[in-house]
Amino acid sequence: MRLGGINISELARRGLRAKLRESLSDEEKIHLYQQYKQGEISEDVAEVLLGDGLAEIEREQDAFEDAMALDTDDIYQS
């Protein structure tokens, strides 16, 4: 639907996506990401619900895995 050259339907979809993303807690975002990684929800659904958060979670996960792989045998506190 257009009103004066503005696509009202597209504005509504964007607004709904933004509100959905804002309303999710960090725990819910993590749970959705896990569902996405396990194939329980599609990438499209994850993208709608998490938006940029999807890439952020993946970056944080990669950084965590890199940190876990560090050799800490020679590090000690005196």
C-alpha positions, 0 to 999 in steps of 0.5 A: 500500500502506498500513501503519497509515495511512501510504502506503508507496508514496508515501513510496517515490516521494518518497524515490526522487525525492529520491535521484535529485535528490541524485545528479545533478551540476551538469553532469547537471542542466544537460544535463537542463535543455537536453534539457527546453528542446529538447523531448527530455524532458517537463516532468514528467520534468524536474520529477521529476529536477530538482525546484526546480532547474528553477525555479532554473536558469531564474532563473539563465538569466534573470539571465545573459541580463539581465546580458549585455544590459547596456550596458558601453560606458561602463564602463572600468577605469583 
